[in-house]
Amino acid sequence: MSSSMSKNPGQHNDINIPLSGYLRLSQIVGDPKTNPPTLPIIPIGKSTWWRWVAEGKVSKGRKLGPKIRVWTPQEIGDLLTKLASEQEG
């Protein structure tokens, strides 16, 4: 098992990711405007996230409504693993 993965598949480098349900963009990249602020799982900006989606680095997610797009915890965990392996090599 790599150092970026713990025994819990929903945890990456001290970041707890829910094992089920969906994650909205504000949960993934964080939202400092909420009270208390939402800490990011992946500390990037929203524009970077959408660029990654356009480039195919991240899936488009699932659209639940006209203004709601979500990603599964598995998709985010896989992305974190991919990002960690890119940093290592």
N, C-alpha and C positions, 0 to 999 in steps of 0.2 A: 504494500500500500504506500502511495507517495506521501510526502510530508504535507502536501496541501489537502489531503483527504483524511478525515478522521473516521472513526468507526461508525459514526452516525452519518448516513448519506445526506442528511439535511443540514449538515454543519461543515462549513469550510472556513478554516483560519479564524476560529472564534466567532463566526457569523452564523446565527441560527436561521435556517430557512425552513418554513413549514413543510411538512411531508406531503400535505394534500392541499387541495383548493387551488386558488389562483393568486397571482401577484400583479398588482397594477404598477405602472411605470414609476409612480411616486414612491412605492415601496422598494423598487429595485435601485433607483438612482438617488433616493432620498428626497426629502422636502423640508428645508429649513424654516418654511413659513408656518408649518403646523405647530400646535402647542400640545405636548412637547414636540420638538423637531423630530422628523423621521430620519433615522440614520440610514445611509445608503448600504446596500448589499454590495453594489459595484459603484465605486466613487467616480462617476463620470457625469457629464452634463447630458441633458435631454437631447440636445442637438447631436452629440456624439452617438447616443443610443440610436437615434433615427438614421444617422449616417450608416451605422453598423447594420441596421435592418436593410437599408437600400443596397448595401454591399453584399448582403447575404451572410454576414458574420453572425447575425442573430435572426431567429425566425420572426415572422410577422406577428406571431401570437394569435390570439383568438379575439374576435370582435364580439362583445356581449351586447353592445348597444351603439347608438350613433356617436357617442363620445367616450366609450369604454372599451379599451383593449387590454388584454391580460395575457400572462405567460404562466406556464406551469412551473412549480418548484423544480421539477426534473430538468426542464429547459435551462433554468437559471443555474442549477448545479452543474449541468454539462458545460455551460458557458464558462463558469468559474474554473472548472477543471481544464478546459481548453486554454483559457488565459494564463493559468498557472504553468501549463506545459510550454506555452510560447515564451514565458519569461525565463524558464529553465534552459531552453535550448535555443 
